[in-house]
Amino acid sequence: MRDLHMPRHDALAITLADTPIVLYAERAVGIPSHGALLIADLHLGKAMTLRAHGVPVPPGGTRADLARLDAVIARSAASHLYVLGDLVHSRLAWHPRALAPFAAWRATHPTLAITLVRGNHDAHGGDPPAALDIDVVTPPHPLPPFALQHEPPEDGMAPLPSIFGHLHPSLAIAGRGRQRVRLPCFVRRGVSLLLPAFTAFTGGGAWQPAPGDDPYLVAGDEIVPVAPISP
């Protein structure tokens, strides 16, 4: 567990593979040189999927995620949104009732280019309807100097600069009175970057911290750098 006593920022500029990038507290990454904004793991339709399996889930999660996406698009002034896999959770995301909030959101951004780099859930959920005007590509997708993909390399280390999602990284943080909370985080590993799940409707994933991993916590509307993982 980590103590949360570090400087905080609502956006933090860092350099990765000699390229300036910006970590946003909305759980997104900006690459200003490309006019690009990157997110991963939106998981549209997850609530409907769980309800279909008898799990009671409150409404409003998708709209909250899309409002956060609106905010970070405006802050970053991005012209191109890249979704690094798992835009959808299952085929139920394309059910008219589940699709409606996202379709309405897309209609408010008619000039925004969107590229989906397919993830494992997208492979099962199917590609977006043509009316959404989303370009769909297979990983790895080049955005020099980076390769964009959903899942990390099998050995856990990318030989070339890469940005990916899938693992939903998070860290447990200790507070006063033995309080403990688990927060999502970005993770810089060498010349690569692991993104937190964009949707707030998910827990921690399969990220296993390795020595030298450099986490950046997302604490509400702030980014908090913490010390790299020690050996």
ABEGO torsion letter per residue (X at the ends): XBBBBBBBBABBBBBBGGBBBBBBAAGBBBBAAAGBBBBBGAGBGAAAAAAAAGBBBBBGAAAAAAAAAAAAAAAAGBABBBBBEGABABAAAABAAAAAAAAAAAAABAABBBBBBBBAAAAAAEBBBAAAGBBBBBOBBBBOABBBBABBBAAGBBABBBBBBGAGBBBBBBBBGGBBBBBBBBBBBEABBBBBBABABBBBBABBBBBGBBBBBBBEABBBBBBBBBX
